[in-house]
Amino acid sequence: MKKFFLFTLSILLSTSCFSFELRSPVKEGGLTYGKLDKDEKLYLDNQEIKATKSGFFFFGLPQDATQLTLTLIKNNKKTKLTFPVQKQKWQEEYISGLQQDKVSPTNKNQERIQKENLLIKKARDNFNQNYFPFCFDRPVKNFKRISSPFGTRRILNNIKKAGHSGVDYAAPIGTKIFAPADGIVALVHQDMFLSGKTLLINHGFGLFSSYSHLNKITVKEGKKIKRGELIAEIGNTGRSTGPHLHYVITWQGVRLDPEQLINDFSCSKK
Ligand SMILES: [Zn+2]
């Protein structure tokens, strides 16, 4: 905690009439954090941003965020604060040769995908607030390359898809995956149509990490885990063109850029 606090103080931006502080700059697809006083409340759109007992909070911004507007309430007085959002560069990528039924799934498979997505959504809704992950490491140490960064606009068999929801680390089957931060295992699924063997971890305050196309999952649902603990192995299950980890981070359902989080919050040597 000490390390985090020092780091925070050096880059916080303070507003004059409040003790409210926010880390700056805020970035597209990024996680940002700050500190509130006990008598201050913070809202992003209509959603209250909960803080820890000592006043720390964080929130994430989507890939296409242009401006950040926060509402701060103190002594029944509302104040709107607007911050510019720093633009990031996103790529485009062409993929061909995927099985046609996985690019445009049949009705039956579409039903299955919806059911499986609901399982993930339900697990993400059920978040506790006991954790506050101020360290966020890269979950794989030995990978060949990033085969697809977060936010990449994908064109699968000539069909344009939404921006890539996570980052892909290409590595041989069996490569070890470690927990990036403390948390609790929210979901273990052995065979999802798109993501194959799938693992979801709850890091608290609405922050989740998920791991797809796994070869093996070494933790059980409901287990508390520590940063750096072995959780799974890279595989090639589900919709996948080669062994890799599809790694997704969400805050309250908003997809964030994992590599940005690693740059900003990693506590281990890269
Ligand atoms: Zn991916």
Residues whose N, C-alpha, C, O or C-beta is under 5 A from the ligand:
A	BS01	ZN	V167 D168 H246
